[in-house]
Amino acid sequence: MVRAGARDALVDLRAILGVLRDPDADPDDHDTDEVGTAQRAPQPTLADLDRLVAGVRAAGTPVAVRDELDGTPPDECGRTLYRIAQEALTNAARHAPGQPVDIVLRGAPGADAELDVSNPLPPAPVRPPGNGLLGIAERVDLAGGRVRHRGPDGGRFRVDVRVPWPVVPQPLADRPTPAEAR
């Protein structure tokens, strides 16, 4: 899980650096990697959360997911939520190994998508703090969202974020005609 997360983070970083080098470049263009042989994998979105959670569970961390989303967020919003969930799950496994993790998703188009990840605090610190929360805060800031709460909260460690969920216009071909709308 950590190796896959690191690889995904590197793919994200390469895309960002590519845009910084060439602002006209498409960050989603699937060029070959630096060794020139493999294509970059598509970036995960919230649709991939079940696979991520299954991997965390297989590694020994119980995870409960409650999905209260009203629909499916667009890919950019979903990618942000996925990456934050990935980092929060990695932090929970690192700092409170074996402790159950709860994930709650809420939100609707035109409002915010909310992600709340929490786990019981370990009896004693397991590892020194890293940069996971800083990375989450930076990712949320880039998405135009906010971290509502992070840190100890009633005996639990909680990361609670909100990111904008824009309304994506429906293509004209998919809209009902006035006669069909009746």
C-alpha positions in Angstrom: 0.0 0.0 0.0 2.7 2.5 0.9 4.7 1.6 -2.3 1.6 2.1 -4.5 0.9 5.4 -2.7 4.4 6.6 -3.3 4.2 5.6 -7.0 0.9 7.4 -7.4 2.4 10.5 -5.7 5.3 10.4 -8.1 3.0 10.2 -11.1 1.1 13.3 -9.7 4.4 15.1 -9.2 5.6 14.3 -12.7 2.4 15.7 -14.2 2.7 18.9 -12.1 6.3 19.3 -13.1 5.5 18.7 -16.7 2.9 21.5 -16.6 5.4 23.8 -14.9 8.0 23.1 -17.6 5.5 23.4 -20.5 2.3 25.3 -19.5 0.6 24.3 -22.8 1.1 20.6 -22.0 -1.9 18.4 -21.0 -1.2 17.0 -17.6 -3.5 14.0 -18.4 -1.6 13.2 -21.6 -0.2 9.7 -21.1 3.3 10.0 -22.3 6.0 7.4 -21.5 7.8 7.7 -18.2 11.5 8.6 -17.8 12.7 5.2 -18.9 10.5 5.5 -22.0 8.8 2.1 -21.8 5.7 2.2 -19.6 2.6 4.3 -19.9 1.4 6.2 -16.9 -1.6 4.7 -15.2 -4.9 6.7 -15.2 -5.1 8.7 -12.0 -7.5 7.2 -9.4 -10.7 8.9 -8.5 -13.3 8.3 -5.8 -14.6 5.4 -7.9 -11.3 3.6 -6.9 -11.8 4.1 -3.2 -13.2 0.6 -2.7 -10.0 -0.9 -4.1 -7.9 1.3 -1.8 -9.9 0.3 1.2 -9.7 -3.4 0.3 -5.9 -3.1 0.2 -5.8 -1.4 3.6 -8.1 -4.0 5.1 -5.9 -6.8 3.6 -2.9 -5.2 5.4 -4.7 -5.5 8.7 -6.5 -2.3 9.3 -10.3 -2.5 9.8 -12.0 0.3 7.7 -15.7 1.3 7.7 -17.0 3.5 4.8 -20.2 5.4 4.9 -21.1 7.0 1.6 -23.7 9.7 1.8 -22.8 11.4 -1.5 -25.6 12.6 -3.7 -24.1 11.4 -7.0 -20.5 11.0 -8.2 -18.2 14.0 -8.0 -16.4 15.0 -11.2 -12.9 13.4 -11.7 -10.9 16.3 -10.3 -12.9 16.5 -7.1 -12.9 12.8 -6.8 -9.2 12.5 -7.4 -8.6 15.1 -4.6 -10.9 13.1 -2.2 -9.2 9.8 -3.1 -5.7 11.2 -2.5 -6.7 12.7 0.8 -8.3 9.4 1.9 -5.2 7.6 0.8 -2.9 9.8 2.9 -5.3 9.7 5.9 -5.4 5.9 5.7 -1.6 5.7 5.4 -1.2 8.0 8.4 -3.7 5.9 10.4 -1.8 2.7 9.6 1.5 4.3 10.4 0.6 6.0 13.7 -2.2 3.8 15.0 -1.6 0.4 13.4 -4.5 -2.1 13.6 -6.9 0.6 15.0 -10.3 0.8 13.1 -10.7 3.7 10.7 -14.0 5.3 9.8 -14.5 7.1 6.5 -17.6 9.3 5.9 -18.3 10.9 2.5 -21.0 13.6 2.2 -21.9 16.2 -0.4 -23.8 17.2 -3.5 -23.1 19.0 -6.8 -22.9 22.8 -6.4 -22.0 22.4 -2.7 -18.9 20.9 -1.0 -17.8 17.3 -1.0 -16.9 16.3 2.5 -14.5 13.6 3.6 -14.1 12.7 7.3 -11.5 10.1 8.2 -11.0 9.2 11.9 -9.4 6.5 14.1 -8.9 6.0 17.8 -5.7 7.6 19.2 -3.0 5.0 20.0 -2.1 4.6 23.7 1.3 6.0 23.0 3.0 7.6 19.9 4.1 4.9 17.5 6.2 7.0 15.2 7.3 10.6 15.0 5.0 12.9 13.0 5.7 13.2 9.3 4.4 15.5 6.6 1.1 13.7 5.8 -1.1 16.4 7.3 0.9 19.2 5.6 0.4 17.4 2.3 -3.3 17.0 2.9 -3.6 20.7 3.8 -1.7 21.7 0.6 -3.9 19.4 -1.6 -7.1 20.8 -0.1 -5.8 24.3 -0.5 -5.0 23.7 -4.2 -8.5 22.3 -4.7 -10.0 25.5 -3.2 -11.2 23.7 -0.1 -10.5 23.7 3.6 -9.5 21.4 6.4 -12.2 21.9 8.9 -10.6 19.9 11.7 -7.6 17.8 12.2 -6.0 16.4 15.2 -7.2 14.8 18.5 -11.0 15.1 18.9 -12.6 13.2 21.7 -10.1 10.4 21.8 -9.9 10.1 18.0 -7.6 11.5 15.4 -9.7 13.2 12.7 -9.1 14.7 9.3 -12.2 16.5 8.1 -12.0 18.3 4.8 -14.3 20.0 2.4 -13.6 20.6 -1.3 -15.8 22.3 -3.9 -18.0 20.0 -5.9 -18.8 22.0 -9.1 -21.9 21.4 -11.1 -20.9 19.9 -14.4 -23.1 21.0 -17.2 -24.9 18.1 -19.0 -23.9 17.9 -22.7 -26.6 19.1 -25.1 -26.9 15.6 -26.6 -27.8 14.1 -23.2 -30.4 16.7 -22.3 -34.0 15.8 -22.8 -35.9 17.7 -25.4 -38.8 19.9 -24.2 -41.3 17.2 -25.4 -39.3 14.4 -23.5 -39.2 16.6 -20.3 -43.0 16.6 -20.0 
